[in-house]
Amino acid sequence: MKFLLSTVLFATLLGASSVHAAQTQKHLLPNGLTVLVREDHSAPVVTVRFYVKTGSIYEDKYLGAGLSHLFEHTLFEGTTDRTGPQIDDELQAIGGVSNAYTSYDVTCYHVTTATPYFGRALAVLTDMMRRANFPEERVKQEQGVIHNEMNIGEDDPDRAVEELWDVTAFQAHPARYPVIGYQEQFDRLTRDDILSYYRDHYTPENTILSIAGDVTDAQVMEGVQKELADWERGAAHTPPLASEPRQIAPRRADQTKQIGATYLQIGWHTIPLQNADLYALDMLSQILGGGETGRLVRELRDRTGLVSDISVASYTPNFDAGTFSVSAELEPKNQAKVEAAVMREIARTRTQLVTADELKRAKTAMRAAYIFGKQGVENQAEGAAYDEMGTGNPDFSASYVDRIQQVTPAQILAVAQKYLSPQSVTIASVHPPVAPANIVKPVTVAPALPATMTTLPNGVRLIIKRTTSAPTVAITVAGLGGVRLENSAKAGVAGVAADLLTRGTQRRTADQINDTVENLGGSLSGFSGYNSWGIESNWLSSDWRKGMSLVAESVLTPTFPDAELRNIKAQTLSEIATQDDNPAAAAGRLLRRLYFGSHPYARAANGSAATIKSLSHADVEAYWNSVLQPDSTVVSIVGNINPTEVQNVARYLFGSFKAKAPAPKAPPVTTAPPTFTSRAIQQKGVVQSAMFFGFPGITVKNDDRFALDVLDAALSGASLPGGRIFGRLREEQLVYDANAYDAPGIESGMFVVYAASTPQNRPRARQVIEEELQKARESGFTPEEMERAKTMCIASHAIELQTGDQQARDFASAELLDLGYQDSESYAAKIQAVTNDEVQRVARKYLDRNHSALAIVEPAK
């Protein structure tokens, strides 16, 4: 993602080091560059990340123009040694997931790739950092791209309410300006402005290089000496920040937008990272909004149903503009009630001590978040960099966790009294065009082992893999179900049932389940897709038995309580009411209806308002009893455990259950549209035009999937936009976002290409897409494009399977769909074997316009 509204919340940085021992190697080069290295040899993946300590608040005379964000785009557009296309080609050639983002105070450029390509990734990013030359024509091109990005932002109500709150709460501090800038000021920026800003801020002493993954400190420093030792020191120009006057009276702002729900933010000014009140504020945030047991979550979402979503954040950046905020999505009629309820709960925190149970649960959750946050090299590199920028210690998060454990109820009461005054509150809302009424310690075990599978006597398949990279255990249980096996008159029942699995069992109420999960510092949630149902969970290794027992209890003995059913239905109805606020999502749903016709794949995963309203307890129970079949259930466990012990417990918990009802009948096979079909919908209040092309797809077991993955990568990139289509559309400034993906099904799926543009650019964007698809059918791709596409596929696949929970879900999904749980192990070899002839063959076979569908959602005229 190339746009962040704020810097990463400090609480999410709990992934920088081990709990009690610093592991980051820190080097300070003579030129002032700080280099951080964290070795992690659990997967053949490495990430290279440059952090420039400048962002939108340091733009000085350019404040409000989004100049830092423009750099995020233009730094990729050429150097004295490489052209922009050459940079793109080289990054794609190493299969790297490359991107950049900008925040208030930092701009980050990063590449994650397979280990053998570390040196090349470092060389390309270094060249960009040191020798960018900002070609005039490429700068203009990216300015056009950012116009499209601004338009996309106009369609995002979450961003709108955050920006409205910022500009209302901050009267002097530059945090009041959006990171992306205002278009009028942005359009005045010139190449000379860019060069001046580059000289002032992109210096070694203003930069941190953070590297994590399957490399040694010696290897990294050898590369750094080669690429960066002669980077000349330069004094960075960091302008002083205007101080924000103390807020002594409430403020509010309300904005009308063509959307289906109200988006609300209530917040206060607090502190920067270095303030000792950090720990108590973070604990208060967790107690109010953390997990499923947060006070506001329980009261406003689960008990009263006044909101469909609510969260609390204590944002403590490395500059003096911290905030404490409550954000919620709700029906417009509930706004006054929600504001009053939030302010009552805040008042309670200012007059009453939090309970010992709340504090204990919050501390466990924060420690667990830290441990789980260590997974993945990107998290490790980012955590070390932010710790270094904020405190000068790249392993600060370890001591942060210790300090969190020392917070007392009295300290929490004190910070609530100090900062969360009703006289200093700011309230912002973005709502539909109706006036709001009445406003107001790690476990060590034996070495890692490969995954193994056992089939239990009742048919349940049990997959176990021991890993040692983190003291965690991921448990996924999955089975055939989802939209595919719903009764059309009860569409959406699969998702409702999955949400209710953890909302009450024969032994525990929803609150008791939530208390148990958060007391253990774990996570537990149900999911449902088009082909399957499941439960995902994460636990500390010391608690895996309790975690597995709770997972089994949720799967085998759910009670679907009526009160919880009402809440889930209300939340689902709220989601349905607002789902068309995003034109791309609306176009995706329209495409499903056009392409799949009467097949269940045509339906939205959350059903319709009519079917959700009609659902009863009996409907949910009947669906669950039909899909819970032992011979189509897979239990997948990955983590720091003893496999024999896990197998014994799993046999006891899952080995004897039986089906309570016959399995649902499978739907008929899908058929592609007999002729090209298209439909356009005009929607009020949106700026962008979204179009989705759907072409004939494959079943999940079809071996054409490997050639289609390469085709996808060559056309549009593997996990991030790239390839021919994206390149041409961006070059002509036609879109901000364009991509393709293969979506196979148990019955045949779709191959999808999509793009978001302005209405004026849509015809040309469509023409470009159709031209590139025709070229793929007629001539395939060059050897260089093929090699780059295959590398992208392989690297992206490796990156997506770094953590235990990713692997557990992958094992379960592959086994459930009859691919075999070890399917991913052969992925790289099968991708490497794909030829251009095969890619051209599948392009001709599947990219068939005569049997395709086109869905368009655009602004109303």
C-alpha positions in Angstrom: 0.0 0.0 0.0 1.4 3.3 -1.0 -0.6 5.6 1.4 -0.8 5.6 5.2 -3.0 8.1 7.0 -0.8 8.0 10.1 2.4 6.4 11.2 2.2 2.9 12.6 0.7 2.8 16.0 3.4 2.1 18.5 1.5 -0.7 20.0 1.7 -2.6 16.8 5.5 -2.5 16.8 5.6 -5.3 19.3 7.7 -7.4 17.0 11.1 -5.9 17.1 13.1 -8.2 19.4 12.8 -11.2 21.6 11.0 -10.7 24.9 14.1 -10.5 27.1 17.1 -10.3 24.8 18.2 -7.8 22.2 18.8 -9.5 18.8 19.2 -6.6 16.5 22.7 -5.8 15.3 23.2 -2.0 15.0 25.9 -0.3 12.9 26.6 3.4 12.5 28.6 4.1 9.4 31.0 7.0 9.3 28.7 8.9 6.9 25.9 8.8 9.5 23.8 6.0 8.1 22.3 3.6 10.7 22.1 -0.1 9.6 20.0 -2.6 11.6 20.3 -6.3 11.0 18.0 -9.0 12.4 18.8 -12.6 11.4 15.9 -15.0 11.0 16.6 -18.2 9.2 13.2 -19.8 9.6 12.3 -19.2 5.9 14.4 -18.4 2.8 13.2 -14.8 2.7 14.8 -11.4 3.3 13.5 -7.9 3.5 15.4 -4.7 2.7 13.8 -1.5 4.0 15.1 2.1 3.9 13.4 4.6 6.3 13.9 8.2 5.5 13.1 10.3 8.6 10.8 12.8 6.8 7.1 12.9 6.0 4.3 15.2 5.6 4.8 17.2 8.8 8.4 18.1 7.8 7.5 19.6 4.4 8.0 23.2 5.7 7.0 25.7 2.9 5.3 22.8 1.1 3.0 21.8 3.9 -0.3 20.5 2.6 1.2 19.7 -0.8 2.0 16.0 -0.3 5.6 16.3 -1.4 6.8 13.4 0.7 4.2 11.2 -0.8 5.1 12.3 -4.3 8.6 11.0 -3.5 7.2 7.6 -2.7 6.1 7.4 -6.3 8.9 9.2 -8.1 11.9 7.7 -6.5 11.1 4.5 -8.5 11.1 6.5 -11.8 14.8 6.6 -12.6 18.3 7.2 -11.4 21.5 8.2 -13.1 22.3 4.5 -13.7 18.8 3.0 -14.3 15.6 4.2 -16.0 12.2 3.7 -14.3 11.4 0.7 -16.5 14.8 -0.8 -15.8 14.1 -0.5 -12.0 10.7 -2.1 -12.5 12.2 -4.9 -14.6 14.9 -5.6 -12.0 12.6 -5.6 -9.1 10.2 -8.0 -10.9 13.1 -10.1 -12.1 14.0 -11.0 -8.5 10.4 -11.7 -7.7 10.4 -9.1 -5.0 7.3 -7.7 -3.3 8.4 -4.1 -3.5 6.5 -0.9 -2.5 6.7 2.3 -0.5 4.6 4.2 2.0 4.5 7.7 3.5 3.4 8.8 6.9 3.5 11.9 8.9 7.2 11.6 9.8 8.8 8.8 7.7 8.9 7.6 4.1 9.8 3.9 3.6 11.0 2.0 0.5 11.1 -1.8 0.8 11.6 -5.0 -1.1 11.0 -8.5 0.3 12.4 -11.3 -1.8 13.9 -14.8 -1.7 17.3 -15.0 0.0 19.5 -15.5 -3.1 18.4 -12.1 -4.4 19.4 -10.0 -1.3 22.3 -8.3 -3.0 20.3 -7.3 -6.1 17.5 -5.9 -3.9 19.9 -3.9 -1.9 21.7 -2.6 -5.0 18.4 -1.4 -6.6 17.1 0.3 -3.5 20.5 1.9 -2.8 20.6 3.3 -6.3 17.2 4.9 -5.8 18.1 6.4 -2.5 21.4 7.8 -3.7 21.1 8.7 -7.3 17.4 9.4 -8.1 17.1 11.9 -11.0 13.3 12.4 -11.2 12.8 12.5 -15.0 10.4 15.3 -15.9 8.1 13.1 -18.0 8.0 10.4 -15.3 7.3 12.9 -12.6 4.3 14.2 -14.5 3.1 10.7 -15.1 3.2 9.9 -11.4 1.4 13.2 -10.6 -1.4 11.9 -12.8 -1.3 8.6 -10.9 -1.6 10.4 -7.6 -4.6 12.3 -8.9 -6.3 8.9 -9.3 -5.2 7.9 -5.8 -6.7 11.1 -4.4 -9.9 10.2 -6.2 -9.9 6.8 -4.6 -9.4 8.4 -1.2 -12.5 10.5 -1.9 -14.5 7.3 -2.0 -13.1 6.0 1.4 -15.2 7.2 4.3 -12.7 5.8 6.9 -10.1 8.1 5.5 -12.6 11.0 5.2 -13.5 10.9 8.9 -9.8 10.6 10.0 -8.8 13.6 7.9 -11.9 15.6 9.2 -10.9 14.8 12.8 -7.2 15.8 12.2 -8.1 19.2 10.7 -10.5 19.9 13.5 -8.4 18.7 16.4 -5.1 20.3 15.2 -5.2 24.1 14.7 -1.5 24.7 14.4 0.5 21.4 14.2 1.2 20.2 10.7 -0.5 16.8 11.6 -3.6 18.6 10.5 -2.7 18.2 6.9 -3.4 14.9 5.0 -0.3 13.0 4.1 -1.3 12.8 0.4 -1.9 16.6 0.3 -4.5 18.8 -1.3 -4.7 18.7 -5.0 -4.5 22.4 -5.6 -1.2 22.7 -3.7 0.0 19.4 -5.1 -0.4 20.5 -8.7 1.9 23.5 -8.0 4.9 21.2 -7.2 7.7 21.3 -9.7 10.7 19.1 -10.4 12.9 21.8 -8.8 10.9 21.5 -5.6 11.5 17.7 -5.7 15.2 18.2 -6.2 15.5 20.7 -3.4 13.6 18.4 -1.0 15.7 15.4 -2.0 18.9 17.3 -1.2 17.6 18.5 2.1 16.2 15.2 3.5 17.6 12.2 1.6 20.9 12.0 3.4 22.7 9.1 5.2 22.3 10.6 8.7 18.6 11.0 8.1 18.1 7.4 7.0 17.9 4.0 8.6 18.5 0.8 6.6 16.7 -2.1 8.3 17.2 -5.7 7.1 15.7 -8.9 8.4 15.6 -12.4 7.3 17.7 -15.3 6.1 21.1 -13.4 5.9 23.9 -13.0 8.3 25.1 -9.8 9.8 28.4 -10.2 8.0 26.7 -10.7 4.6 24.6 -7.6 5.1 27.6 -5.4 6.1 29.6 -6.7 3.1 26.8 -5.5 0.9 26.4 -2.3 2.8 30.1 -1.5 2.4 29.9 -2.2 -1.3 26.8 -0.1 -2.0 26.6 2.6 0.7 30.0 3.3 2.4 30.8 6.1 0.0 27.4 7.8 0.2 28.4 11.3 1.2 27.3 12.7 4.5 24.9 15.7 4.3 23.1 17.6 7.0 19.4 17.0 6.9 17.1 20.0 7.1 14.5 19.2 9.7 12.2 22.2 10.2 10.8 22.9 13.7 7.2 21.8 14.2 4.6 24.3 15.2 3.3 23.6 18.7 -0.3 22.8 19.1 -2.0 25.1 21.7 -3.8 23.3 24.5 -7.4 22.5 23.7 -9.7 23.9 26.3 -13.1 23.5 24.7 -14.9 20.7 22.9 -14.8 20.7 19.0 -16.8 18.9 16.5 -17.2 18.6 12.7 -19.8 16.7 10.7 -19.6 16.0 7.0 -22.2 14.7 4.5 -21.3 12.0 2.0 -23.2 9.6 -0.3 -22.6 6.5 1.9 -24.7 4.0 3.7 -23.5 4.3 7.3 -22.1 6.9 9.7 -18.3 6.9 10.4 -17.5 8.4 13.8 -14.2 9.4 15.5 -14.0 10.7 19.1 -10.6 11.7 20.3 -8.2 13.7 22.5 -4.7 15.1 22.4 -2.1 13.1 24.3 1.7 12.5 24.2 4.7 11.6 22.1 6.4 8.2 22.3 9.0 9.3 24.8 6.5 10.2 27.5 6.3 7.8 30.5 2.5 7.9 30.3 2.8 5.8 27.1 2.3 2.5 28.9 -0.8 3.4 30.9 -2.5 4.9 27.8 -1.8 1.8 25.8 -3.2 -0.4 28.5 -6.3 1.8 28.7 -6.7 1.5 24.9 -6.5 -2.3 25.2 -9.1 -2.4 28.0 -11.6 -0.2 26.2 -11.2 -1.6 22.7 -8.9 -4.6 22.6 -10.1 -7.9 21.1 -13.5 -9.3 21.9 -13.5 -8.3 25.5 -12.9 -4.6 25.3 -15.5 -2.6 27.2 -16.7 -0.7 24.2 -16.7 -3.7 22.0 -18.8 -5.7 24.4 -21.2 -3.0 25.2 -21.8 -1.1 21.9 -21.2 -3.9 19.4 -22.2 -7.2 21.1 -24.7 -6.3 23.8 -26.6 -3.3 22.4 -25.8 -3.6 18.7 -25.4 0.2 18.4 -22.3 -0.2 16.2 -21.2 -2.7 13.6 -17.5 -2.0 14.3 -15.6 -0.1 17.0 -12.0 0.3 17.9 -9.7 2.3 20.2 -6.2 3.5 19.5 -3.6 5.2 21.5 -1.3 6.8 18.9 2.0 7.9 20.4 4.3 9.0 17.5 7.9 10.3 17.6 6.7 13.9 17.6 4.4 16.0 19.8 1.0 15.1 18.3 -0.2 12.0 20.1 -3.9 11.1 20.2 -6.3 8.8 21.9 -9.3 8.0 19.8 -12.4 5.8 19.5 -13.6 5.0 16.0 -16.9 3.4 15.1 -19.1 2.5 12.1 -22.9 2.7 12.9 -26.3 3.3 11.6 -27.0 7.1 11.3 -30.0 6.8 13.8 -27.6 5.6 16.5 -25.1 8.4 16.4 -26.3 10.3 19.5 -26.6 7.1 21.5 -23.1 6.0 20.5 -21.5 9.3 21.3 -23.2 9.4 24.7 -22.2 5.8 25.5 -18.6 6.4 24.6 -18.4 9.5 26.7 -20.0 7.6 29.7 -17.4 4.9 29.4 -14.6 7.5 29.2 -16.0 9.2 32.3 -16.1 5.9 34.1 -12.3 5.4 33.4 -11.7 8.8 35.0 -13.6 8.0 38.2 -13.1 4.2 38.7 -10.2 1.9 38.8 -10.1 -0.8 36.1 -10.5 -4.3 37.6 -7.6 -6.7 38.3 -9.1 -9.2 35.7 -9.2 -6.5 33.0 -5.7 -5.4 33.7 -4.4 -9.0 33.7 -6.2 -9.8 30.5 -4.9 -6.7 28.8 -1.3 -7.3 29.8 -1.5 -10.9 28.5 -2.9 -9.6 25.2 -0.2 -7.0 24.8 2.6 -9.6 25.5 1.0 -12.0 23.1 0.7 -9.3 20.4 4.4 -8.7 20.8 5.2 -12.4 20.3 2.9 -12.9 17.4 4.2 -9.7 15.9 7.7 -11.1 15.6 6.5 -13.4 12.8 7.4 -12.4 9.3 10.6 -10.6 8.3 8.8 -7.4 7.3 7.4 -7.0 10.9 10.8 -7.6 12.4 12.6 -5.0 10.2 9.8 -2.5 10.6 9.7 -2.9 14.4 13.5 -2.5 14.7 13.4 0.7 12.6 10.6 2.3 14.5 12.1 1.4 17.8 15.4 3.0 16.6 13.8 6.1 15.3 11.7 6.6 18.5 14.2 5.7 21.2 17.6 5.1 19.7 17.3 1.4 20.8 16.2 -1.0 18.0 15.2 -3.5 20.7 13.1 -1.1 22.7 10.0 -3.2 22.3 11.4 -5.8 24.7 11.6 -3.3 27.5 8.3 -1.9 26.4 6.6 -5.2 27.1 8.3 -5.4 30.6 7.1 -1.8 31.4 3.5 -2.7 30.2 3.5 -5.5 32.8 4.2 -3.0 35.5 1.2 -0.7 34.8 -1.2 -0.3 37.8 -4.9 0.6 37.9 -4.0 3.8 39.6 -1.7 4.8 36.7 -4.5 4.1 34.2 -6.9 6.2 36.3 -4.4 9.0 36.3 -3.8 9.2 32.6 -7.6 9.1 31.9 -8.0 12.0 34.3 -5.1 13.9 32.8 -5.8 13.5 29.1 -9.5 12.4 28.5 -11.3 15.5 29.6 -14.8 16.3 28.2 -13.5 19.8 27.7 -10.8 18.7 25.3 -12.7 16.2 23.2 -12.9 16.5 19.4 -15.7 14.6 17.6 -15.9 14.1 13.8 -18.4 12.2 11.8 -19.0 11.5 8.1 -22.6 10.4 7.5 -25.2 9.9 4.8 -27.2 12.9 3.6 -29.5 13.1 6.6 -28.9 15.4 9.5 -27.6 13.5 12.6 -30.2 13.7 15.4 -29.4 15.2 18.8 -25.6 15.3 18.2 -23.2 14.8 21.1 8.7 -16.1 28.3 9.7 -18.2 25.1 9.4 -22.0 25.0 12.2 -24.1 23.5 11.7 -27.6 22.0 13.4 -30.0 19.7 14.3 -29.0 16.1 11.6 -28.3 13.5 10.1 -31.2 11.6 8.3 -31.6 8.3 4.5 -31.7 8.3 2.8 -35.1 8.6 -0.8 -36.2 8.3 -2.8 -38.9 10.0 -6.4 -39.9 9.3 -8.4 -40.6 12.4 -11.0 -43.5 12.6 -13.9 -41.2 11.9 -12.3 -39.7 8.8 -10.9 -36.4 10.3 -7.5 -35.6 8.8 -4.9 -34.3 11.3 -1.9 -32.4 10.0 0.9 -31.5 12.4 4.1 -29.5 11.8 6.6 -28.6 14.5 8.5 -25.3 14.1 10.9 -23.5 16.4 11.1 -20.0 15.1 8.6 -18.6 17.6 6.9 -19.8 20.9 3.5 -19.9 19.2 1.0 -22.5 18.0 -1.5 -21.9 15.1 -4.5 -24.2 15.0 -6.8 -24.2 12.0 -9.9 -26.4 11.5 -11.6 -26.4 8.2 -14.3 -28.2 6.3 -16.3 -28.1 3.1 -19.1 -25.6 3.2 -19.4 -21.9 2.6 -21.6 -20.2 0.0 -21.3 -23.2 -2.3 -23.3 -25.4 0.1 -25.9 -22.9 1.2 -29.6 -23.0 0.4 -30.2 -20.0 -1.8 -33.2 -19.0 0.3 -30.8 -18.8 3.3 -27.9 -17.1 1.6 -25.4 -15.8 4.1 -26.1 -18.5 6.7 -22.6 -19.8 6.2 -21.0 -16.6 7.3 -23.4 -16.1 10.2 -22.8 -19.7 11.4 -19.0 -19.2 11.3 -19.2 -15.9 13.3 -21.4 -17.7 15.9 -19.1 -20.6 16.4 -17.1 -18.6 19.0 -20.2 -16.8 20.5 -21.4 -19.6 22.7 -21.0 -23.4 23.3 -22.5 -26.0 25.6 -19.9 -25.1 28.2 -19.4 -21.3 27.8 -21.1 -18.1 26.9 -19.7 -15.6 24.4 -18.3 -13.5 27.2 -16.7 -16.6 28.9 -15.1 -17.6 25.6 -13.7 -14.1 25.0 -12.4 -14.0 28.6 -10.7 -17.3 28.2 -9.1 -16.3 24.8 -7.8 -13.0 26.1 -6.6 -14.4 29.4 -4.5 -16.7 27.4 -3.3 -13.9 25.1 -4.6 -15.9 22.1 -7.0 -15.3 19.2 -9.9 -17.3 18.0 -12.3 -16.6 15.1 -14.5 -18.4 12.6 -14.4 -17.8 8.9 -16.4 -18.8 5.9 -15.7 -18.5 2.2 -17.2 -19.7 -1.1 -16.0 -23.3 -0.6 -15.3 -23.9 3.1 -15.9 -23.0 6.7 -13.2 -22.9 9.4 -11.8 -21.6 12.7 -8.4 -20.0 13.0 -6.6 -19.5 16.2 -3.2 -18.6 17.6 -1.8 -19.4 21.0 1.3 -19.2 23.0 3.1 -22.6 23.0 2.6 -22.9 26.8 -1.2 -22.7 26.2 -1.8 -25.0 23.2 -3.8 -27.6 25.1 -6.3 -25.0 26.4 -6.4 -23.4 22.9 -7.0 -26.7 21.1 -9.7 -27.7 23.6 -11.5 -24.3 23.0 -11.2 -24.8 19.2 -12.8 -28.3 19.4 -15.5 -27.0 21.8 -16.4 -24.2 19.3 -16.5 -26.6 16.3 -18.3 -29.5 17.9 -20.7 -28.0 20.5 -21.7 -24.5 19.3 -25.2 -23.4 20.6 -25.8 -20.4 18.3 -27.5 -18.3 21.1 -30.4 -16.2 20.0 -29.1 -13.0 21.5 -25.7 -13.5 19.7 -27.6 -14.4 16.5 -29.5 -11.1 16.7 -26.2 -9.2 17.1 -24.5 -11.0 14.2 -27.5 -10.5 11.9 -27.5 -6.8 12.8 -23.8 -6.5 12.1 -24.2 -8.4 8.8 -27.1 -6.2 7.7 -25.0 -3.1 8.5 -22.2 -4.5 6.3 -24.7 -5.2 3.5 -26.0 -1.6 3.8 -22.6 -0.1 3.3 -20.9 -2.6 1.0 -21.6 -0.6 -2.1 -19.8 2.5 -0.6 -16.7 1.1 -2.3 -17.2 1.1 -6.1 -14.5 -1.6 -6.7 -16.2 -4.0 -4.3 -19.6 -3.3 -5.8 -18.2 -4.0 -9.3 -16.7 -7.3 -8.0 -20.1 -8.4 -6.7 -21.8 -7.4 -9.9 -19.3 -9.4 -11.9 -20.1 -12.6 -9.9 -23.8 -12.2 -10.7 -23.2 -11.7 -14.4 -20.7 -14.5 -14.8 -22.0 -17.3 -12.6 -25.7 -16.8 -13.1 -27.7 -19.3 -11.0 -24.7 -21.0 -9.4 -24.0 -20.3 -5.7 -20.7 -18.6 -6.7 -22.9 -15.8 -8.1 -24.0 -14.7 -4.6 -22.3 -12.3 -2.2 -20.7 -14.1 0.7 -22.8 -12.2 3.2 -26.1 -12.9 1.5 -28.8 -10.3 1.1 -30.7 -8.2 3.5 -33.8 -10.3 2.9 -32.2 -13.7 3.5 -30.2 -12.5 6.6 -33.4 -11.0 8.1 -35.2 -14.4 7.6 -32.5 -16.5 9.3 -33.6 -18.3 12.5 -31.7 -20.3 15.1 -33.0 -23.5 13.4 -31.7 -22.4 10.0 -28.2 -21.8 11.4 -28.2 -25.0 13.4 -29.4 -27.0 10.4 -26.8 -25.6 8.1 -24.0 -26.4 10.6 -25.2 -29.9 11.3 -25.1 -30.6 7.6 -21.6 -29.3 6.8 -19.9 -30.6 9.9 -18.9 -33.9 8.4 -15.9 -35.8 9.9 -14.7 -37.0 6.5 -14.5 -33.5 5.2 -12.9 -31.9 8.3 -9.2 -31.1 8.5 -7.3 -30.1 11.7 -4.0 -28.4 11.0 -1.5 -27.5 13.8 1.8 -25.6 13.2 4.0 -24.4 16.0 6.5 -25.0 18.8 5.0 -28.2 20.1 5.6 -31.9 20.7 3.9 -33.7 17.8 3.1 -36.8 19.7 1.4 -35.0 22.5 -0.6 -32.9 20.0 -1.7 -36.0 18.1 -2.9 -37.7 21.3 -4.9 -34.6 22.4 -6.3 -34.1 18.9 -7.4 -37.8 18.7 -9.2 -37.4 22.0 -11.0 -34.2 21.0 -11.8 -34.8 17.3 -11.5 -38.6 16.8 -15.0 -39.7 17.7 -17.5 -37.1 16.6 -20.1 -38.2 14.0 -22.2 -36.3 11.5 -25.6 -35.2 12.8 -27.2 -34.9 9.3 -26.5 -35.8 5.7 -24.0 -33.6 3.9 -25.5 -31.0 1.6 -25.8 -31.8 -2.1 -23.1 -30.3 -4.3 -24.2 -27.7 -6.8 -24.0 -28.4 -10.6 -20.9 -27.4 -12.4 -20.5 -23.8 -13.4 -20.8 -22.7 -17.0 -19.3 -19.6 -18.6 -21.7 -17.1 -20.1 -22.8 -18.3 -23.6 -22.0 -14.9 -25.0 -20.2 -11.7 -23.9 -22.4 -10.0 -21.3 -21.9 -6.7 -19.6 -23.6 -4.3 -17.3 -22.9 -0.8 -15.9 -24.3 0.6 -12.7 -24.3 4.3 -11.9 -23.8 5.1 -8.2 -24.2 8.4 -6.4 -21.4 9.8 -4.3 -18.4 8.0 -5.9 -15.6 9.5 -7.9 -13.8 6.5 -9.4 -15.1 4.2 -12.1 -14.4 0.5 -11.4 -14.5 -2.2 -14.1 -14.1 -6.0 -13.6 -13.6 -8.4 -16.5 -14.4 -12.1 -15.8 -13.1 -14.8 -18.1 -13.6 -18.6 -17.9 -11.7 -20.1 -15.1 -10.6 -23.5 -13.7 -11.3 -26.0 -10.9 -8.9 -25.9 -8.0 -7.3 -29.3 -9.1 -6.7 -28.2 -12.7 -3.0 -28.3 -13.5 -3.4 -25.2 -15.7 -3.3 -23.3 -12.4 0.5 -23.0 -12.6 0.5 -21.5 -16.1 -2.4 -19.2 -15.1 -0.3 -18.0 -12.2 2.5 -17.1 -14.5 0.1 -15.5 -16.9 -1.3 -13.4 -14.1 2.2 -12.3 -13.0 3.2 -11.4 -16.5 0.1 -9.4 -17.0 -0.3 -7.7 -13.7 2.3 -8.8 -11.1 2.0 -11.6 -8.5 1.0 -10.1 -5.2 1.3 -6.4 -6.0 0.5 -4.5 -9.3 3.1 -4.9 -12.1 3.5 -6.5 -15.5 2.2 -5.4 -18.9 -1.3 -4.2 -18.1 -0.4 -2.3 -15.0 2.7 -0.8 -16.7 0.8 0.5 -19.7 -2.1 1.9 -17.6 0.2 3.7 -15.2 2.4 5.0 -18.0 -0.6 6.6 -19.6 -1.8 7.9 -16.3 -5.1 6.1 -16.7 -5.4 4.3 -13.3 -4.0 4.1 -9.8 -5.0 0.5 -9.3 -5.2 -2.4 -11.8 -4.6 -6.1 -11.3 -5.6 -9.6 -12.3 -6.1 -12.8 -10.3 -7.0 -16.4 -10.9 -10.0 -17.4 -8.7 -10.5 -21.2 -9.2 -13.4 -23.1 -7.6 -14.4 -26.6 -6.7 -16.7 -26.1 -9.7 -14.9 -23.9 -12.3 -14.1 -20.4 -11.2 -13.0 -17.2 -13.0 -9.9 -15.4 -14.2 -10.5 -11.7 -13.3 -8.9 -8.5 -14.5 -9.9 -5.2 -12.9 -9.0 -1.5 -13.0 -10.1 1.7 -11.2 -10.0 4.9 -13.2 -11.8 8.2 -13.7 -14.9 7.9 -15.9 -13.1 9.9 -18.6 -10.2 7.4 -18.7 -12.3 4.3 -18.5 -12.8 3.7 -22.3 -9.0 4.1 -22.9 -8.2 1.9 -19.9 -10.5 -0.8 -21.2 -8.9 -0.6 -24.7 -5.4 -1.0 -23.2 -6.5 -4.1 -21.2 -8.1 -5.7 -24.2 -5.1 -5.0 -26.3 -2.7 -6.6 -23.8 -5.0 -9.7 -23.4 -5.0 -10.1 -27.1 -1.2 -9.9 -27.3 -1.0 -12.6 -24.6 -3.2 -14.8 -26.7 -1.4 -14.2 -29.9 2.3 -14.3 -28.9 2.7 -14.9 -25.2 5.6 -13.3 -23.5 9.4 -12.7 -24.0 11.9 -14.9 -22.2 12.7 -12.0 -19.9 9.1 -11.5 -19.0 8.6 -15.2 -18.4 11.6 -15.4 -16.1 10.5 -12.4 -14.2 6.9 -13.6 -13.9 8.0 -17.0 -12.6 10.4 -15.4 -10.1 7.5 -13.2 -8.8 5.2 -16.2 -8.4 7.8 -18.2 -6.4 8.9 -15.3 -4.2 5.4 -14.2 -3.5 4.4 -17.8 -2.6 7.3 -18.1 -0.2 6.5 -14.7 1.4 2.9 -15.7 1.9 3.9 -18.8 3.9 6.3 -17.3 6.4 4.2 -17.7 9.6 2.7 -20.6 11.4 -0.9 -19.4 10.9 -0.3 -19.0 7.2 1.1 -22.5 6.9 -1.6 -24.0 9.0 -4.3 -22.5 6.8 -2.4 -23.5 3.6 -2.1 -27.1 4.8 -5.8 -27.3 5.7 -7.0 -25.7 2.5 -4.8 -27.8 0.2 -5.9 -31.1 1.9 -9.5 -30.1 2.0 -9.6 -29.4 -1.7 -7.9 -32.7 -2.5 -4.6 -31.2 -3.6 -2.8 -32.8 -0.8 -1.5 -31.0 2.2 2.0 -30.9 0.8 0.9 -29.2 -2.4 2.9 -26.0 -1.7 6.2 -27.9 -1.5 6.1 -28.6 -5.3 4.9 -25.1 -6.2 8.2 -23.6 -7.1 9.3 -26.6 -9.3 6.0 -26.6 -11.2 6.2 -22.8 -11.8 9.7 -23.1 -13.1 8.6 -25.8 -15.5 6.0 -23.6 -17.1 6.8 -22.6 -20.7 5.8 -19.7 -22.9 3.8 -22.1 -25.1 1.8 -23.2 -22.0 1.1 -19.6 -21.0 0.0 -18.8 -24.5 -2.2 -21.9 -24.6 -4.0 -21.0 -21.4 -4.4 -17.4 -22.5 -6.1 -18.7 -25.7 -8.2 -21.2 -23.8 -9.4 -19.0 -20.9 -9.1 -15.3 -22.0 -12.1 -15.9 -24.3 -14.0 -12.6 -24.7 -17.0 -14.4 -26.3 -17.7 -16.2 -23.0 -16.8 -13.4 -20.6 -18.5 -10.8 -18.5 -17.8 -7.1 -17.8 -19.1 -5.3 -14.7 -18.8 -1.5 -14.3 -19.7 0.8 -11.4 -19.3 4.4 -12.1 -20.4 7.8 -10.8 -24.0 8.9 -11.5 -24.2 11.5 -14.2 
